Amino acid sequence: MIKRVIALMLAGGAFMAVTACNTFEGVGKDVSSVGRTVSDAAK
């Protein structure tokens, strides 16, 4: 029983880590897009 709980906790943690990476990647793309837009407007 304890092993099953630990396995579920590890799987949940791995899922959350992967989801967080995708979220931060999306934020990076958004910030990059805003930077390009501001740079183009300044020209």
Buried (B, 14 or more C-beta within 10 A) or exposed (E): EEEEEEEEEEEEEEEEEEEEEEEEEEEEEEEEEEEEEEEEEEE
